């Protein structure tokens, strides 16, 4: 992902503003303005670190320095590991604490499950891509997708303007796969790929013949995917398209789908059902 850090910072600060409201009432009342604090960021679970960039952007806005031992995308091998040291205005540390941890916890959780699934899939298909979907948390889609990438996955479409993806309702609305692709090809720039979602072998062949760049085999069982690929091969169409399997795929059955010979597997669960990775910030070396 190409990153505009100024834009990312604005999103991070918007998240803080949502939490702070008119002000951190507790911290403003009991913490002196001039007090400097030191703290450590501790990982309470093993997994892939993600969200540290966002934490740094947040803390830097409050003149808080964070010195990290690991980088985003690196693996935390032991619970209790001190990831980073933090030093700066104590008020800022306390006010930013929960927002910073929320980014770390969610993003690291997504990166960790993505990494586990990628490793499993590539044991049986070294060239497979594991991708996210747009089933992300509203307003946090960028961060969810970045976490997927840090875990070794593919972001898929970041937004609706990323590529043409003709889904079942689009096909129903215009009366068929061929007509949908024809309309898309007529108006879309050559720089944009066209992906079509199909649910059976017949529509997969129609999509390939009509000029789709990517065919999503939606809610197909592995054996049905295999027969569809064979049919495309028989028609000399397989090499024209990328094939993506999606729907009903999870960590338990990922290897079955990876074995079918598709190019991409996309899973909504890595973002919509993520289990957060636990972190904490502990103050230390305080002088009263």
Secondary structure, DSSP 8 states (H G I E B T S, - for coil): ----HHHHHHHHHHHHHHHHTT--HHHHHHS-TT-EEEEEEEE-S-EE---HHHHHHHHHTTT-EEEESS-TT-EE-STTEEEEEEEEEHHHHHHHHHHHHHHHHHHHHHHHHHHHHHHHHHHH-TT-EEE--S---TT-HHHHHHHHHHTT-B---SSTTSSEEE-HHHHHHHTSHHHHHHHHHHHS-TTS-EEEEESSHHHHHHHHHTT-SEEEEET--HHHHHHHHHHHHHTT-GGGSEEEEESS--TTTHHHHHTTT-SEEE-SHHHHT-----EEEEEES---
